[in-house]
Amino acid sequence: MNQKKAKQVRKLSIEFVITWLKTMLIEEEQKKVSVKTYKKFLPEDSHFFANGKLMVSAYTPRWFAKKIKKVLKHKDINDITYSDVI
């Protein structure tokens, strides 16, 4: 994956995290979530240790990026939606 596409994947993964967070919060809290503030709504630990492996926590930007990369094999980055990843 080249640098340009990797940047697009990271940007899209952050958008999906924000979309997911907004579905989990009440309306008052949804207004507080933005690209600059989404990290304070996520847990500090981005990985966890299970079954002798270090794994990526679900619904983090890195988790969404992994899912987007899997979908990229079949779709263009501009055609990927939140529902394709979830």
DSSP file (Angstrom, degrees, kcal/mol; ACC not computed):
  #  RESIDUE AA STRUCTURE BP1 BP2  ACC     N-H-->O    O-->H-N    N-H-->O    O-->H-N    TCO  KAPPA ALPHA  PHI   PSI    X-CA   Y-CA   Z-CA
    1    1 A M              0   0    0      0, 0.0     2,-0.1     0, 0.0     0, 0.0   0.000 360.0 360.0 360.0 131.2    0.0    0.0    0.0
    2    2 A N     >  -     0   0    0      1,-0.1     4,-2.3     4,-0.0     5,-0.2  -0.307 360.0-102.9 -82.6 170.8    1.4    3.3   -0.9
    3    3 A Q  H  > S+     0   0    0      1,-0.2     4,-1.9     2,-0.2     5,-0.1   0.851 118.0  53.0 -62.3 -38.2    1.6    6.4    1.3
    4    4 A K  H  > S+     0   0    0      1,-0.2     4,-1.7     2,-0.2    -1,-0.2   0.925 112.1  44.0 -65.7 -45.0   -1.3    8.2   -0.3
    5    5 A K  H  > S+     0   0    0      1,-0.2     4,-2.3     2,-0.2    -2,-0.2   0.874 110.9  55.0 -69.2 -36.8   -3.7    5.2    0.1
    6    6 A A  H  X S+     0   0    0     -4,-2.3     4,-2.3     1,-0.2    -1,-0.2   0.893 107.2  50.7 -62.7 -39.2   -2.5    4.6    3.7
    7    7 A K  H  X S+     0   0    0     -4,-1.9     4,-2.3     2,-0.2    -1,-0.2   0.895 109.7  50.2 -64.9 -40.1   -3.3    8.2    4.6
    8    8 A Q  H  X S+     0   0    0     -4,-1.7     4,-2.4     2,-0.2    -2,-0.2   0.890 110.0  50.9 -64.7 -39.1   -6.8    7.8    3.1
    9    9 A V  H  X S+     0   0    0     -4,-2.3     4,-2.4     2,-0.2    -2,-0.2   0.924 110.6  48.0 -65.1 -44.7   -7.4    4.6    5.1
   10   10 A R  H  X S+     0   0    0     -4,-2.3     4,-1.8     2,-0.2    -2,-0.2   0.909 112.8  48.6 -62.4 -42.0   -6.3    6.3    8.3
   11   11 A K  H  X S+     0   0    0     -4,-2.3     4,-1.8     1,-0.2    -2,-0.2   0.915 112.9  47.4 -64.3 -43.2   -8.6    9.3    7.6
   12   12 A L  H  X S+     0   0    0     -4,-2.4     4,-2.2     1,-0.2    -1,-0.2   0.867 108.5  55.3 -66.5 -36.6  -11.5    7.0    6.8
   13   13 A S  H  X S+     0   0    0     -4,-2.4     4,-2.0     1,-0.2    -1,-0.2   0.886 106.9  50.3 -65.4 -37.3  -10.9    4.9    9.9
   14   14 A I  H  X S+     0   0    0     -4,-1.8     4,-2.2     2,-0.2    -1,-0.2   0.898 109.0  52.1 -65.8 -40.0  -11.2    8.0   12.1
   15   15 A E  H  X S+     0   0    0     -4,-1.8     4,-2.3     1,-0.2    -2,-0.2   0.902 110.0  49.1 -61.2 -40.4  -14.4    9.0   10.4
   16   16 A F  H  X S+     0   0    0     -4,-2.2     4,-2.6     2,-0.2    -1,-0.2   0.864 108.3  53.0 -69.1 -35.5  -15.8    5.5   11.1
   17   17 A V  H  X S+     0   0    0     -4,-2.0     4,-2.8     2,-0.2    -1,-0.2   0.922 110.5  47.9 -62.6 -43.6  -14.7    5.7   14.8
   18   18 A I  H  X S+     0   0    0     -4,-2.2     4,-2.2     2,-0.2    -2,-0.2   0.908 111.6  50.1 -64.2 -42.0  -16.6    9.0   15.1
   19   19 A T  H  X S+     0   0    0     -4,-2.3     4,-1.2     2,-0.2    -2,-0.2   0.925 112.7  47.0 -61.1 -44.9  -19.7    7.5   13.4
   20   20 A W  H  X S+     0   0    0     -4,-2.6     4,-1.0     1,-0.2     3,-0.5   0.920 110.9  51.7 -63.8 -44.1  -19.6    4.6   15.8
   21   21 A L  H >X S+     0   0    0     -4,-2.8     4,-1.1     1,-0.2     3,-0.8   0.900 106.0  54.9 -60.1 -40.7  -19.1    6.8   18.8
   22   22 A K  H 3< S+     0   0    0     -4,-2.2    -1,-0.2     1,-0.3    -2,-0.2   0.804 104.1  54.5 -65.4 -28.4  -22.1    8.9   17.9
   23   23 A T  H 3< S+     0   0    0     -4,-1.2    -1,-0.3    -3,-0.5    -2,-0.2   0.750 110.7  46.9 -74.4 -21.7  -24.3    5.8   17.7
   24   24 A M  H << S+     0   0    0     -4,-1.0     2,-0.2    -3,-0.8    -2,-0.2   0.624 104.6  70.6 -93.3 -14.8  -23.3    4.9   21.3
   25   25 A L  S  < S-     0   0    0     -4,-1.1     2,-0.1    -3,-0.1     0, 0.0  -0.632  82.9-107.3-105.8 159.6  -23.7    8.4   22.9
   26   26 A I     >  -     0   0    0     -2,-0.2     4,-2.2     1,-0.1     3,-0.4  -0.343  44.2 -97.5 -75.5 166.9  -26.8   10.5   23.7
   27   27 A E  H  > S+     0   0    0      1,-0.2     4,-1.2     2,-0.2    -1,-0.1   0.846 122.1  54.0 -58.7 -38.5  -27.5   13.6   21.6
   28   28 A E  H  4 S+     0   0    0      1,-0.2     4,-0.4     2,-0.2    -1,-0.2   0.908 113.3  42.7 -63.5 -40.9  -25.8   16.0   24.0
   29   29 A E  H >> S+     0   0    0     -3,-0.4     3,-1.1     1,-0.2     4,-0.6   0.802 104.1  66.3 -75.0 -29.5  -22.6   14.0   24.0
   30   30 A Q  H >< S+     0   0    0     -4,-2.2     3,-1.0     1,-0.3    -1,-0.2   0.860  94.9  58.3 -60.0 -35.4  -22.7   13.5   20.2
   31   31 A K  T 3< S+     0   0    0     -4,-1.2    -1,-0.3     1,-0.2    -2,-0.2   0.750 101.0  56.9 -66.9 -23.3  -22.2   17.2   19.7
   32   32 A K  T <4 S+     0   0    0     -3,-1.1     2,-0.5    -4,-0.4    -1,-0.2   0.659  85.9  95.2 -82.1 -16.6  -19.0   17.0   21.6
   33   33 A V    <<  +     0   0    0     -3,-1.0     2,-0.3    -4,-0.6     5,-0.0  -0.646  48.1 142.2 -83.2 125.3  -17.4   14.4   19.4
   34   34 A S     >  -     0   0    0     -2,-0.5     4,-1.5     1,-0.0     3,-0.2  -0.863  66.4 -87.0-145.5-179.7  -15.2   15.7   16.6
   35   35 A V  T  4 S+     0   0    0     -2,-0.3     4,-0.2     1,-0.2    -2,-0.0   0.839 128.0  46.1 -62.6 -32.6  -12.0   14.8   14.8
   36   36 A K  T  4 S+     0   0    0      1,-0.2    -1,-0.2     2,-0.1     3,-0.2   0.775 121.5  34.2 -80.8 -26.8  -10.0   16.6   17.5
   37   37 A T  T >4 S+     0   0    0     -3,-0.2     3,-1.0     1,-0.1     4,-0.4   0.412  84.1  97.5-112.7   1.9  -11.8   15.3   20.5
   38   38 A Y  G >< S+     0   0    0     -4,-1.5     3,-1.4     1,-0.2     4,-0.5   0.807  75.0  67.1 -64.8 -28.0  -12.7   11.7   19.7
   39   39 A K  G >  S+     0   0    0      1,-0.3     3,-0.8    -4,-0.2    -1,-0.2   0.793  91.2  60.7 -66.0 -27.7   -9.7   10.2   21.5
   40   40 A K  G <  S+     0   0    0     -3,-1.0    -1,-0.3     1,-0.2    -2,-0.2   0.680 101.8  54.5 -74.5 -13.4  -11.0   11.2   24.9
   41   41 A F  G <  S+     0   0    0     -3,-1.4    -1,-0.2    -4,-0.4    -2,-0.2   0.580  98.4  77.8 -90.7 -12.2  -14.1    9.0   24.4
   42   42 A L  S <  S-     0   0    0     -3,-0.8     4,-0.1    -4,-0.5    18,-0.1  -0.639  92.0 -99.2 -95.9 154.1  -12.0    5.9   23.6
   43   43 A P        -     0   0    0      0, 0.0    -1,-0.1     0, 0.0    -2,-0.1  -0.339  28.2-122.9 -66.9 155.4  -10.2    3.7   26.2
   44   44 A E  S    S+     0   0    0     -4,-0.1     2,-0.6     2,-0.0    -2,-0.0   0.845  93.0  78.6 -69.0 -34.1   -6.5    4.3   26.7
   45   45 A D        +     0   0    0      1,-0.2     3,-0.0     0, 0.0    -1,-0.0  -0.666  51.6 178.0 -81.8 119.3   -5.6    0.7   25.9
   46   46 A S        +     0   0    0     -2,-0.6    11,-2.8    -4,-0.1     2,-0.3   0.561  69.1  41.0 -95.1 -10.1   -5.6    0.1   22.1
   47   47 A H  E     -A   56   0A   0      9,-0.3     2,-0.3     2,-0.0     9,-0.2  -0.913  63.7-164.0-132.3 159.8   -4.5   -3.5   22.5
   48   48 A F  E     -A   55   0A   0      7,-2.6     7,-3.5    -2,-0.3     2,-0.6  -0.977  21.7-121.9-141.6 157.2   -5.2   -6.4   24.9
   49   49 A F  E     +A   54   0A   0     -2,-0.3     2,-0.3     5,-0.2     5,-0.2  -0.878  42.1 153.1-103.6 120.7   -3.5   -9.7   25.6
   50   50 A A  E >   +A   53   0A   0      3,-2.7     3,-1.8    -2,-0.6    -2,-0.1  -0.992  61.0   1.6-149.5 140.3   -5.6  -12.9   25.1
   51   51 A N  T 3  S-     0   0    0     -2,-0.3     3,-0.1     1,-0.3    -1,-0.1   0.830 128.9 -55.9  54.7  36.7   -4.8  -16.5   24.3
   52   52 A G  T 3  S+     0   0    0      1,-0.2     2,-0.3    -3,-0.0    -1,-0.3   0.634 119.4 100.9  74.8  13.6   -1.1  -15.8   24.3
   53   53 A K  E <  S-A   50   0A   0     -3,-1.8    -3,-2.7    -5,-0.0     2,-0.6  -0.941  71.9-126.1-130.4 151.9   -1.4  -13.0   21.7
   54   54 A L  E     -A   49   0A   0     -2,-0.3     2,-0.3    -5,-0.2    -5,-0.2  -0.881  39.9-173.4 -93.7 119.8   -1.4   -9.3   21.7
   55   55 A M  E     -A   48   0A   0     -7,-3.5    -7,-2.6    -2,-0.6     2,-0.3  -0.814  27.3-106.6-120.6 155.5   -4.6   -8.2   19.8
   56   56 A V  E     -A   47   0A   0     -2,-0.3    -9,-0.3    -9,-0.2   -10,-0.1  -0.625  39.3-116.8 -79.1 132.7   -6.1   -4.9   18.6
   57   57 A S    >   -     0   0    0    -11,-2.8     3,-0.7    -2,-0.3     6,-0.3  -0.371  36.9-100.7 -66.8 148.8   -9.1   -3.7   20.7
   58   58 A A  T 3  S+     0   0    0      1,-0.2    -1,-0.1     5,-0.1     4,-0.1  -0.370  97.4  19.5 -72.6 149.9  -12.4   -3.5   18.8
   59   59 A Y  T 3  S+     0   0    0      1,-0.2    -1,-0.2    -2,-0.1    -2,-0.1   0.797  89.2 126.2  62.5  35.2  -13.7   -0.2   17.5
   60   60 A T  S <> S-     0   0    0     -3,-0.7     4,-2.5   -14,-0.1     5,-0.2  -0.752  77.0-103.5-108.0 164.1  -10.4    1.7   17.6
   61   61 A P  H  > S+     0   0    0      0, 0.0     4,-2.2     0, 0.0     5,-0.1   0.886 123.7  50.6 -55.9 -38.6   -9.0    3.6   14.6
   62   62 A R  H  > S+     0   0    0      2,-0.2     4,-2.1     1,-0.2     5,-0.1   0.888 108.9  51.2 -67.7 -37.4   -6.5    0.8   14.0
   63   63 A W  H  > S+     0   0    0     -6,-0.3     4,-2.0     2,-0.2    -1,-0.2   0.923 111.6  47.2 -64.0 -44.8   -9.2   -1.9   14.1
   64   64 A F  H  X S+     0   0    0     -4,-2.5     4,-2.7     1,-0.2    -2,-0.2   0.883 108.9  55.3 -63.8 -37.9  -11.2    0.0   11.6
   65   65 A A  H  X S+     0   0    0     -4,-2.2     4,-2.3    -5,-0.2    -2,-0.2   0.907 106.9  50.3 -62.4 -41.4   -8.1    0.4    9.4
   66   66 A K  H  X S+     0   0    0     -4,-2.1     4,-1.5     1,-0.2    -1,-0.2   0.919 112.2  47.0 -61.6 -43.1   -7.6   -3.3    9.4
   67   67 A K  H  X S+     0   0    0     -4,-2.0     4,-1.8     1,-0.2    -2,-0.2   0.896 110.8  51.8 -66.1 -40.0  -11.2   -3.9    8.4
   68   68 A I  H  X S+     0   0    0     -4,-2.7     4,-2.0     1,-0.2    -1,-0.2   0.903 106.3  54.6 -63.2 -41.4  -11.0   -1.2    5.6
   69   69 A K  H  X S+     0   0    0     -4,-2.3     4,-0.5     1,-0.2    -1,-0.2   0.858 106.9  51.2 -62.2 -35.0   -7.9   -2.9    4.2
   70   70 A K  H >< S+     0   0    0     -4,-1.5     3,-0.8     1,-0.2    -1,-0.2   0.899 112.0  46.0 -67.1 -39.8   -9.8   -6.2    3.9
   71   71 A V  H >X S+     0   0    0     -4,-1.8     3,-1.9     1,-0.2     4,-1.8   0.784  98.2  72.9 -73.3 -26.9  -12.6   -4.4    2.1
   72   72 A L  H 3< S+     0   0    0     -4,-2.0    -1,-0.2     1,-0.3    -2,-0.2   0.735  83.9  68.5 -60.1 -23.1  -10.2   -2.6   -0.2
   73   73 A K  T << S+     0   0    0     -3,-0.8    -1,-0.3    -4,-0.5    -2,-0.2   0.773 115.1  25.6 -66.1 -24.3   -9.5   -5.9   -2.0
   74   74 A H  T <4 S+     0   0    0     -3,-1.9     2,-0.3    -4,-0.2    -2,-0.2   0.626 124.8  38.7-114.2 -19.7  -13.0   -5.8   -3.4
   75   75 A K  S  < S-     0   0    0     -4,-1.8     2,-0.2     2,-0.0    -1,-0.1  -0.893  79.3-104.9-133.1 159.9  -13.9   -2.1   -3.5
   76   76 A D    >>  -     0   0    0     -2,-0.3     3,-1.4     1,-0.1     4,-0.6  -0.532  36.9-115.2 -78.1 152.2  -12.4    1.3   -4.2
   77   77 A I  G >4 S+     0   0    0      1,-0.3     3,-0.7     2,-0.2    -1,-0.1   0.816 115.7  55.6 -60.5 -31.4  -11.6    3.4   -1.1
   78   78 A N  G 34 S+     0   0    0      1,-0.2    -1,-0.3     3,-0.0    -2,-0.0   0.684 106.4  51.6 -75.3 -17.2  -14.2    6.0   -2.2
   79   79 A D  G <4 S+     0   0    0     -3,-1.4     2,-0.3     2,-0.1    -1,-0.2   0.492  82.4 109.5 -97.0  -5.1  -17.0    3.4   -2.3
   80   80 A I    <<  -     0   0    0     -3,-0.7     2,-0.2    -4,-0.6   -12,-0.0  -0.568  48.5-171.0 -78.0 130.6  -16.4    2.0    1.2
   81   81 A T    >>  -     0   0    0     -2,-0.3     4,-1.0     1,-0.1     3,-0.6  -0.707  38.2-104.3-115.2 168.7  -19.1    2.8    3.7
   82   82 A Y  H >> S+     0   0    0     -2,-0.2     4,-2.0     1,-0.2     3,-0.5   0.881 120.6  55.3 -58.1 -40.9  -19.5    2.3    7.4
   83   83 A S  H 34 S+     0   0    0      1,-0.2    -1,-0.2     2,-0.2    -3,-0.0   0.770 100.2  59.9 -69.1 -24.8  -21.8   -0.7    6.9
   84   84 A D  H <4 S+     0   0    0     -3,-0.6    -1,-0.2     1,-0.2    -2,-0.2   0.843 110.6  41.7 -66.6 -32.9  -19.2   -2.4    4.7
   85   85 A V  H <<        0   0    0     -4,-1.0    -2,-0.2    -3,-0.5    -1,-0.2   0.861 360.0 360.0 -85.2 -38.9  -16.8   -2.5    7.6
   86   86 A I     <        0   0    0     -4,-2.0    -1,-0.2   -19,-0.0    -2,-0.2   0.466 360.0 360.0 -79.9 360.0  -19.1   -3.4   10.4
